[in-house]
Amino acid sequence: MATSEESAAPAGAELTIPQMGVVEQVLVVEWLVEDGSLVAAGESVVVIDTDKAETELEAPASGRLRILVPAGDEEVTVGTVLAIVSGA
């Protein structure tokens, strides 16, 4: 049986920080689209920075992007959900 927290979880495809070698933390540098925008699967939506390089991450699906982690000065760990893409 689902708890109220599980029921409240957003439905959609999760955009997460992928494992990239031995890197454990990355910085979200810039969102290339605004929160609430419609995106296409494979479209670059965010720039992240490791200690070695900046990388663009792509939308995992087509739909409306809901940003969960803003760009800024705080590092986040590998596996963190940055955004949810849900049906338009």
PyMOL commands that set and color helices and strands:
alter all, ss='L'
color gray80, all
select helices_A, chain A and resi 4-8
alter helices_A, ss='H'
color red, helices_A
select strands_A, chain A and resi 13-16+25-31+38-39+44-49+54-58+63-67+75-77+81-86
alter strands_A, ss='S'
color yellow, strands_A
deselect
rebuild
show_as cartoon
